[in-house]
């Protein structure tokens, strides 16, 4: 049979909010010019793709109301 162990005191969890570390993390390194250029090119490519999709997609979604609507031959013989 298994013997139950004593319950573990969780007082340290309550003290976690009050705990402050005296170790500061190292400063973040600044991005190099090549990294900044690469990130900006990726951003421009994504934005350009979205704009291009809108330019080609919006006219395709508009209904053509300039002429009479075409009726398929199968519907005309009813």
C-alpha positions, 0 to 999 in steps of 0.5 A: 500500500502507498503511504501518503506523504505529509502535505507540502506547505505552499507558503512560498507561493503567497510570498511570490508577489512580494519577492523582488530580484536584485538581478537585472537582465542584460540590456536588449541588443539593438537590431542591426541595419540588415535586420531592420532592412529585412523586417521592413522588406517583409512588411512591405511585401505583406502590405503590397500583397494585401493591397494587390488582392484588394485591387484585383478582388474588389472589381471581381465582387461587384455585380455588372448592372450595365446590361441585361442579366444573362439567362442560361439556356437550361433555364430559358427552356422551362 
